[in-house]
Amino acid sequence: MDGKDQINCADSSRIAMTCNKSGRQISISFLGTCEGFALCNDNYNNLCVQIEENCYVHRGSLCDGEKDCPNGVDESDIYCNKVIKSFCRRRYNRTHDLSSILPDWIMDGHKDCLDGSQFT
């Protein structure tokens, strides 16, 4: 399996993010993230954090108000107490609303905000 069945999904409620692949803009479903598939040129779909033994969360879904781990630890102060008052539309986002970003994301070489604003 190469994950290609997880790109360009017609159901917008299943789309986790968009990225560039071989010069084309593609959409990636939630099932195409954190699985090791080479779907995006920049490998952004695999920037994941192991929260617990059986819970891997894409870094873009940390502290976004949605519990991804069964006990919700990915939304706890352990991870979210460092959230800064800088907001953008996250590249990986269920709602595409403005969301705060983590300090570690600023100037780290990854485009986490759709408009690239965390680079400024």
C-alpha positions as CSV (number, residue, x, y, z in Angstrom):
1,M,0.0,0.0,0.0
2,D,1.4,3.4,-1.0
3,G,-1.3,5.7,0.5
4,K,-2.4,7.0,-2.9
5,D,-5.9,6.0,-2.1
6,Q,-5.8,8.8,0.5
7,I,-5.3,11.7,-1.9
8,N,-7.8,14.0,-3.7
9,C,-10.7,12.8,-1.7
10,A,-14.0,14.3,-2.9
11,D,-15.4,14.4,0.6
12,S,-14.2,17.7,2.1
13,S,-14.9,16.5,5.7
14,R,-12.2,13.9,5.3
15,I,-9.5,16.3,4.1
16,A,-6.8,17.0,6.6
17,M,-4.5,19.1,4.5
18,T,-3.2,20.1,1.1
19,C,0.3,19.9,-0.3
20,N,2.4,19.9,-3.4
21,K,3.2,16.6,-5.1
22,S,5.2,16.6,-8.3
23,G,4.1,20.1,-9.2
24,R,0.4,19.5,-8.4
25,Q,-1.7,20.6,-5.4
26,I,-3.3,17.6,-3.8
27,S,-5.5,17.0,-0.8
28,I,-4.6,14.4,1.8
29,S,-7.2,12.6,3.9
30,F,-6.8,12.2,7.7
31,L,-6.0,8.5,7.0
32,G,-3.0,9.6,4.9
33,T,-1.2,11.3,7.7
34,C,1.3,9.8,10.2
35,E,1.4,6.6,8.1
36,G,4.8,7.1,6.5
37,F,3.4,7.5,2.9
38,A,5.5,9.8,0.7
39,L,2.5,11.9,-0.3
40,C,3.8,15.4,-0.1
41,N,7.0,16.7,-1.6
42,D,8.0,18.2,1.8
43,N,6.8,15.1,3.8
44,Y,4.5,17.4,5.9
45,N,1.9,14.6,6.1
46,N,4.4,12.7,8.3
47,L,5.3,15.4,10.8
48,C,3.8,13.5,13.7
49,V,4.3,13.2,17.4
50,Q,3.9,10.1,19.5
51,I,1.7,11.2,22.4
52,E,1.1,7.8,23.9
53,E,2.0,4.2,23.1
54,N,-0.9,3.9,20.6
55,C,-1.5,7.5,19.7
56,Y,0.4,9.4,17.0
57,V,-0.9,12.9,16.2
58,H,0.1,15.1,13.4
59,R,1.8,18.2,14.9
60,G,-0.8,20.4,13.2
61,S,-3.6,18.8,15.2
62,L,-1.9,19.4,18.6
63,C,-3.8,22.0,20.7
64,D,-6.4,22.5,18.1
65,G,-9.4,21.9,20.4
66,E,-10.1,18.4,19.0
67,K,-9.1,15.4,21.1
68,D,-7.2,12.9,18.9
69,C,-6.0,10.6,21.6
70,P,-8.6,8.6,23.6
71,N,-8.0,10.4,26.8
72,G,-7.5,13.8,25.2
73,V,-3.9,14.3,26.4
74,D,-3.0,15.9,23.0
75,E,-5.1,18.9,24.2
76,S,-3.8,19.0,27.7
77,D,-1.4,21.5,29.3
78,I,1.4,19.1,28.8
79,Y,1.5,20.2,25.2
80,C,-0.7,23.3,25.0
81,N,0.7,25.5,27.8
82,K,3.3,26.9,25.4
83,V,0.7,28.1,22.8
84,I,1.5,31.6,21.8
85,K,-0.8,34.5,20.9
86,S,0.1,34.2,17.2
87,F,-2.7,32.9,15.0
88,C,-2.9,31.6,11.4
89,R,-4.9,29.2,9.4
90,R,-3.1,26.0,10.0
91,R,-2.2,23.9,7.0
92,Y,-3.4,20.9,8.8
93,N,-6.7,21.9,10.3
94,R,-10.2,20.4,10.4
95,T,-12.0,23.7,10.3
96,H,-9.5,26.1,8.7
97,D,-10.3,28.6,11.4
98,L,-7.6,30.8,12.9
99,S,-5.6,28.7,15.4
100,S,-2.8,29.5,17.7
101,I,0.6,28.0,17.0
102,L,3.4,26.6,19.1
103,P,6.7,28.4,19.6
104,D,8.7,25.4,18.3
105,W,7.0,25.9,14.9
106,I,8.3,29.4,14.3
107,M,11.2,29.5,11.8
108,D,11.6,25.7,11.9
109,G,11.6,25.3,8.1
110,H,8.1,23.8,7.9
111,K,5.2,25.7,6.5
112,D,2.5,25.1,9.2
113,C,0.4,28.1,8.3
114,L,-1.3,28.2,4.9
115,D,0.1,31.6,4.2
116,G,3.6,30.9,5.6
117,S,3.2,33.6,8.2
118,Q,5.1,31.7,10.9
119,F,8.2,32.4,9.0
120,T,8.0,36.2,9.7
